[in-house]
């Protein structure tokens, strides 16, 4: 069971303004924090489909990182071969 979190946005905005934060910025921060608190206490959790989707995204990221490593190694080998040819041959 989730409980609603009490959050006084006006008091939060006033504290930020007192600390020198511009009013528009303070209001935006208060709204963002209120939304984050509401979402965190809503009791909505990641589903199995969400986790599966995230795992698939991670596989894509890993394959892209692997490709970038190979590309970096190829470029490094090319540069080293040019340096060796220039100075040692």
WOQUI-V825834 format. One record per residue. N is the residue number from 1. RES is the residue in one letter. OMEGA is omega in degrees with one decimal (999 if undefined). Layout:
BEGIN
{{N/RES/OMEGA} {N/RES/OMEGA}}
END
This chain:
BEGIN
{{1/X/-178.9} {2/X/177.9} {3/X/175.4} {4/X/179.2} {5/X/178.1} {6/X/-178.6} {7/X/-178.7} {8/X/-176.4} {9/X/180.0} {10/X/179.6} {11/X/178.8} {12/X/179.3} {13/X/-179.9} {14/X/178.2} {15/X/179.6} {16/X/178.2} {17/X/178.1} {18/X/179.5} {19/X/176.2} {20/X/178.6} {21/X/177.5} {22/X/-173.7} {23/X/-179.2} {24/X/178.5} {25/X/-179.7} {26/X/179.1} {27/X/179.2} {28/X/178.4} {29/X/-179.8} {30/X/179.6} {31/X/180.0} {32/X/179.6} {33/X/178.7} {34/X/178.6} {35/X/-179.6} {36/X/178.8} {37/X/179.3} {38/X/179.9} {39/X/-177.7} {40/X/-179.6} {41/X/-176.0} {42/X/-179.8} {43/X/177.9} {44/X/-177.5} {45/X/177.5} {46/X/178.2} {47/X/178.6} {48/X/178.0} {49/X/177.3} {50/X/-178.5} {51/X/178.5} {52/X/178.1} {53/X/178.9} {54/X/178.8} {55/X/178.4} {56/X/176.9} {57/X/179.5} {58/X/177.3} {59/X/177.7} {60/X/-179.7} {61/X/179.7} {62/X/-179.9} {63/X/177.4} {64/X/177.5} {65/X/178.5} {66/X/177.9} {67/X/179.3} {68/X/177.6} {69/X/178.5} {70/X/178.8} {71/X/179.2} {72/X/179.8} {73/X/179.1} {74/X/178.8} {75/X/179.0} {76/X/178.6} {77/X/178.0} {78/X/179.5} {79/X/178.9} {80/X/179.0} {81/X/177.1} {82/X/178.8} {83/X/-179.9} {84/X/-179.9} {85/X/-177.3} {86/X/-171.9} {87/X/-171.5} {88/X/-178.6} {89/X/999}}
END
